[in-house]
């Protein structure tokens, strides 16, 4: 899978809490991406088996909003995401980013 900077941002956001469900608006805000960029990335990640998706189980009338589509890294997806981000960081200047490193943390 080709890892672009926007894809790296999405993977980093998902890896921040890899066992949690994440929804689109949360990811858009965290990554600074528009929906037209985010959702195709999530679709490609799901097609590759890196992300699983499902609808939130709520009663929309009780919640006062529609159900959200939720996204979570698969076990394999988390492994592949960590490896892909490490390789990308190495290509951009070596080693993992640190608190004093000016490179983006994705």
Secondary structure, DSSP 8 states (H G I E B T S, - for coil): ----HHHHHHHHHHHTTTTS-EEHHHHHHHHT--HHHHHHHHHHHHHTTSEEEEE----HHHHTS---EEEEE-HHHHHHHHHHHHHHHHHTTSS---TT--S---
